[in-house]
Amino acid sequence: MPHDAHAGKPSRLPTPEETEAIGLVPLLSPYMRQASAQMPGALRAAFDAHGLTARHGAVLPRLLAEEPLTVSELAARLGLSLSTVSELVGALNRAGLVDRREDPANRRRTLLSLTPEHRPLVEQFIAARSAPLLRALDSLSPRDRAGFIAGLTAWAREAARS
């Protein structure tokens, strides 16, 4: 029987219903590969010049949606460790995409936000990349939407742990 090294238990074959979902995943692959080609030029240049990856890119929508955030808040929202998020934010800061500033209410905390010069580029990119997903979510009932988001979140968390 196949073994799931991460979970420490034997892996299982998917059910017919699960196989249907698994069969859809490769259909998303071309869309995922197009991300860098759809980036505005200045944003792409910053990513290329500083060796930024999709993991770094995952920080940007969070900061676009809710800023400022602390590193701890960002780590919790992304479901990543504090050290991982600190590394990601450090690289984004060196690339000039993210500002770090002291929290005036608590000097031990650092607040993160998108830099004003890159914010419009990030907005443009996120709007373009999220359009298909937003159309799909709009087509779902509130219950189905919540289930989809919960499932996608669980899958992303498991994929990150693998």
C-alpha positions as CSV (number, residue, x, y, z in Angstrom):
1,M,0.0,0.0,0.0
2,P,1.3,3.5,-0.8
3,H,2.6,5.4,2.2
4,D,2.0,9.0,3.1
5,A,5.4,10.1,4.6
6,H,4.0,13.4,5.8
7,A,1.1,12.0,7.8
8,G,3.1,8.9,8.8
9,K,0.2,6.6,7.7
10,P,-0.6,4.6,4.6
11,S,-2.1,6.8,1.9
12,R,-5.4,5.9,0.2
13,L,-6.6,6.0,-3.3
14,P,-9.2,8.7,-4.0
15,T,-12.9,7.9,-4.2
16,P,-14.7,8.3,-7.6
17,E,-16.0,11.7,-6.4
18,E,-12.5,12.8,-5.3
19,T,-11.1,11.5,-8.6
20,E,-13.4,13.9,-10.4
21,A,-12.0,16.8,-8.4
22,I,-8.4,15.7,-8.8
23,G,-9.0,15.6,-12.6
24,L,-9.9,19.3,-12.6
25,V,-6.6,20.3,-11.0
26,P,-4.4,20.0,-14.1
27,L,-6.9,22.2,-15.9
28,L,-5.9,25.1,-13.6
29,S,-2.2,24.6,-14.4
30,P,-2.1,26.8,-17.5
31,Y,-3.8,29.6,-15.6
32,M,-1.3,29.4,-12.7
33,R,1.6,29.5,-15.1
34,Q,0.3,32.7,-16.7
35,A,0.7,34.7,-13.4
36,S,4.1,36.2,-14.2
37,A,3.2,37.0,-17.7
38,Q,0.1,39.0,-16.5
39,M,2.2,41.0,-14.0
40,P,2.6,44.7,-14.8
41,G,6.1,45.3,-16.0
42,A,7.4,47.2,-13.0
43,L,6.1,44.6,-10.6
44,R,7.6,41.8,-12.7
45,A,10.9,43.6,-12.7
46,A,10.9,43.8,-8.9
47,F,10.1,40.1,-8.7
48,D,12.8,39.2,-11.1
49,A,15.5,41.5,-9.7
50,H,15.0,40.2,-6.2
51,G,14.3,36.5,-6.9
52,L,10.7,36.7,-5.5
53,T,8.4,33.7,-6.0
54,A,4.7,32.9,-5.8
55,R,5.1,32.6,-2.0
56,H,6.1,36.2,-1.8
57,G,3.2,37.1,-4.1
58,A,0.8,35.4,-1.7
59,V,1.5,38.2,0.8
60,L,0.4,41.0,-1.5
61,P,-3.3,40.3,-1.6
62,R,-3.4,40.1,2.2
63,L,-1.8,43.5,2.5
64,L,-4.1,44.9,-0.2
65,A,-7.1,43.7,1.7
66,E,-6.1,44.7,5.2
67,E,-3.3,47.0,6.0
68,P,-1.5,47.7,8.0
69,L,-0.9,44.3,9.5
70,T,1.7,43.0,11.9
71,V,4.0,40.1,11.0
72,S,2.1,38.0,13.5
73,E,-1.3,38.9,12.0
74,L,-0.1,38.2,8.5
75,A,1.4,34.8,9.6
76,A,-2.0,33.9,11.1
77,R,-3.9,35.0,8.0
78,L,-1.6,33.1,5.7
79,G,-1.4,30.0,7.9
80,L,2.4,30.2,7.9
81,S,5.1,30.3,10.7
82,L,6.2,33.6,12.0
83,S,9.8,33.0,10.7
84,T,8.6,32.2,7.2
85,V,6.5,35.3,7.0
86,S,9.3,37.4,8.4
87,E,11.6,36.1,5.6
88,L,8.9,36.7,3.0
89,V,8.3,40.3,4.2
90,G,12.0,41.0,4.5
91,A,12.5,40.1,0.8
92,L,9.4,42.1,-0.2
93,N,10.8,45.1,1.8
94,R,14.2,44.8,0.1
95,A,12.4,44.8,-3.3
96,G,10.6,48.0,-2.4
97,L,7.1,46.4,-2.4
98,V,6.4,46.5,1.3
99,D,7.0,49.2,3.9
100,R,7.8,48.3,7.5
101,R,7.2,50.9,10.2
102,E,7.0,51.0,13.9
103,D,3.5,50.9,15.4
104,P,3.1,54.3,17.2
105,A,0.8,52.6,19.8
106,N,3.2,49.8,20.6
107,R,6.8,50.3,19.6
108,R,7.6,46.6,19.8
109,R,5.2,45.9,16.9
110,T,6.1,46.5,13.3
111,L,3.3,47.4,10.9
112,L,3.4,46.3,7.3
113,S,1.8,47.9,4.2
114,L,2.3,48.1,0.5
115,T,4.5,50.9,-0.7
116,P,2.5,53.7,-2.3
117,E,4.4,53.5,-5.5
118,H,3.7,49.8,-6.0
119,R,0.1,49.7,-4.6
120,P,-1.6,50.6,-8.0
121,L,0.5,47.9,-9.7
122,V,-0.5,45.3,-7.1
123,E,-4.2,46.4,-7.3
124,Q,-4.1,46.0,-11.1
125,F,-2.5,42.6,-10.9
126,I,-4.7,41.2,-8.2
127,A,-7.8,42.5,-10.0
128,A,-6.8,40.8,-13.2
129,R,-5.7,37.5,-11.6
130,S,-8.7,37.2,-9.3
131,A,-11.4,37.8,-12.0
132,P,-12.0,34.1,-12.9
133,L,-12.1,33.1,-9.3
134,L,-14.5,35.9,-8.3
135,R,-16.8,35.0,-11.2
136,A,-16.8,31.4,-10.0
137,L,-17.5,32.4,-6.4
138,D,-20.3,34.7,-7.6
139,S,-22.0,31.7,-9.3
140,L,-22.1,29.8,-6.0
141,S,-24.7,29.9,-3.2
142,P,-23.4,31.3,0.1
143,R,-23.2,27.8,1.5
144,D,-21.3,26.4,-1.5
145,R,-19.0,29.5,-1.5
146,A,-18.1,28.9,2.2
147,G,-17.5,25.2,1.5
148,F,-15.3,26.0,-1.6
149,I,-13.2,28.5,0.4
150,A,-12.9,26.1,3.3
151,G,-11.8,23.3,1.0
152,L,-9.3,25.4,-0.9
153,T,-7.9,26.7,2.4
154,A,-7.5,23.1,3.8
155,W,-5.9,22.0,0.5
156,A,-3.4,24.9,0.5
157,R,-2.5,24.2,4.1
158,E,-1.8,20.5,3.4
159,A,0.1,21.3,0.2
160,A,2.3,23.8,2.1
161,R,3.1,21.1,4.7
162,S,4.1,18.5,2.1
